[in-house]
Amino acid sequence: KGDVTLVEWFDYQCPYCKKAHPEIMRLVRDDGHIRLVMKDWPIFGPSSLYASRLTLAAGPHHEKALEALMATKARLSQQDVETTLTRAGFEIEALDAAYGRDQARIDGIIARNGAQAESFGFMGTPAYIAGTTVFPGVPDMTDLKRALAAARA
């Protein structure tokens, strides 16, 4: 909920996404009125797609899964994804089963996110839209705050 929207396309293996994530979350928390929409765009290969599928399958615990994977420091193998989510309190078998039950919807979300990113001409992750201002890549926080303020005006 919020009076302005910040959209981020990201990949769980993107080092720039991971580096910017704490600062983006701090901005959202400190402002208190930003609606943050995180869009899985798994472009770094099979491990990224696996991570996106499992986190989206986490349902109401999606944010917990997302935060656990964004806190990792390196590229992720499928085993790394499973280990990270297990340490965060998830059962991989349960996530796999949830994905299986909701596969069409989850894969549809991922496909839609990719189509949206491509339609904006994004070349990679991260990419942001703050109000109506597009930031392909990690934005300068001053510029991002300025774009959010302009969207509120």
For each residue, the residues with C-beta under 8 A, 3 or more apart:
1: 35
2: 5 33 34 35 36
3: 33 35 152
4: 33 34 35 130 131 148 151 152
5: 2 34 35 36 37 129 130 131 151
6: 24 28 34 35 36 37 128 129 130 144 148
7: 36 37 39 128 129 130
8: 17 24 36 37 38 39 126 127 128
9: 39 41 113 116 117 122 125 126 127 128
10: 14 17 21 38 39 40 41 70 125 126
11: 14 17 40 41 42 43 44 48 125
12: 17 40 42 44 47 48 51 52 55 69 70 72 76 81
13: 44 45 47 48 51 75 76
14: 10 11 17 18 44 124 125 126
15: 18 19
16: 19 20 125 126 137 138
17: 8 10 11 12 14 20 21 70 125 126
18: 14 15 21 70 71 72 73
19: 15 16 138
20: 16 17 23 24 126 138
21: 10 17 18 24 25 70
22: 25 26
23: 20 26 27 141
24: 6 8 20 21 27 28 36
25: 21 22 28 29
26: 22 23 29 30
27: 23 24 30 31 34 141 144 145
28: 6 24 25 31 34 36
29: 25 26 32
30: 26 27
31: 27 28 34 148
32: 29
33: 2 3 4
34: 2 4 5 6 27 28 31 148
35: 1 2 3 4 5 6
36: 2 5 6 7 8 24 28
37: 5 6 7 8
38: 8 10 66
39: 7 8 9 10 113 116 117
40: 10 11 12 52 55 56 109 110 113
41: 9 10 11 110 113 114 117 122 125 127
42: 11 12 45 48 49 51 52 110
43: 11 48 114 124 125
44: 11 12 13 14 47 48 75 125
45: 13 42 48 49
46: 49 50 78
47: 12 13 44 50 51 75 76 77 78 80 81
48: 11 12 13 42 43 44 45 51 52 76
49: 42 45 46 52 53 110
50: 46 47 53 54 78 81
51: 12 13 42 47 48 54 55 69 76 81
52: 12 40 42 48 49 55 56 110
53: 49 50 56 57 99 106 107 110
54: 50 51 57 58 65 81 85 90 92 95 96 99
55: 12 40 51 52 58 62 65 66 69 85
56: 40 52 53 62 99 106 109 110
57: 53 54 95 96 98 99 102 106
58: 54 55 61 62 64 65 90 95 98
59: 62 98
60:
61: 58 64 65 90
62: 55 56 58 59 65 66
63: 66 67
64: 58 61 67 68 88 89
65: 54 55 58 61 62 68 69 85 88 90 95
66: 38 55 62 63 69 70
67: 63 64 70 71 88
68: 64 65 71 72 84 85 87 88
69: 12 51 55 65 66 72 76 81 84 85
70: 10 12 17 18 21 66 67
71: 18 67 68
72: 12 18 68 69 76 80 84
73: 18
74: 80
75: 13 44 47 80
76: 12 13 47 48 51 69 72 80 81 84
77: 47 80 81
78: 46 47 50 81 82
79: 82 83
80: 47 72 74 75 76 77 83 84
81: 12 47 50 51 54 69 76 77 78 84 85
82: 78 79 85 86 92
83: 79 80 86 87
84: 68 69 72 76 80 81 87 88
85: 54 55 65 68 69 81 82 88 90 92 95
86: 82 83 89 90 91 92
87: 68 83 84
88: 64 65 67 68 84 85
89: 64 86
90: 54 58 61 65 85 86 94 95
91: 86 94 95
92: 54 82 85 86 95 96
93: 96 97
94: 90 91 97 98
95: 54 57 58 65 85 90 91 92 98 99
96: 54 57 92 93 99 100
97: 93 94 100 101
98: 57 58 59 94 95 101 102
99: 53 54 56 57 95 96 102 103 106
100: 96 97 103
101: 97 98
102: 57 98 99 105 106
103: 99 100 106 107
104: 107 108
105: 102 108 109
106: 53 56 57 99 102 103 109 110
107: 53 103 104 110 111
108: 104 105 111 112
109: 40 56 105 106 112 113
110: 40 41 42 49 52 53 56 106 107 113 114
111: 107 108 114 115
112: 108 109 115 116
113: 9 39 40 41 109 110 116 117
114: 41 43 110 111 117 118
115: 111 112 118 119
116: 9 39 112 113 119 120
117: 9 39 41 113 114 120 122 127
118: 114 115 121 122
119: 115 116
120: 116 117 127 129 134 136
121: 118 136
122: 9 41 117 118 125 127 136
123: 136
124: 14 43 127 136 137
125: 9 10 11 14 16 17 41 43 44 122
126: 8 9 10 14 16 17 20 137 138
127: 8 9 41 117 120 122 124 134 135 136 137
128: 6 7 8 9 134 135 139 144
129: 5 6 7 120 132 133 134 135
130: 4 5 6 7 133 135 139 144 147 148 151
131: 4 5 147 148 150 151 152
132: 129 151
133: 129 130 147 150 151
134: 120 127 128 129
135: 127 128 129 130 138 139 143 144 147
136: 120 121 122 123 124 127
137: 16 124 126 127
138: 16 19 20 126 135
139: 128 130 135 143 144 147
140: 143 144
141: 23 27 144 145
142: 145 146
143: 135 139 140 146 147
144: 6 27 128 130 135 139 140 141 147 148
145: 27 141 142 148 149
146: 142 143 149 150
147: 130 131 133 135 139 143 144 150 151
148: 4 6 31 34 130 131 144 145 151 152
149: 145 146 152 153
150: 131 133 146 147 153
151: 4 5 130 131 132 133 147 148
152: 3 4 131 148 149
153: 149 150
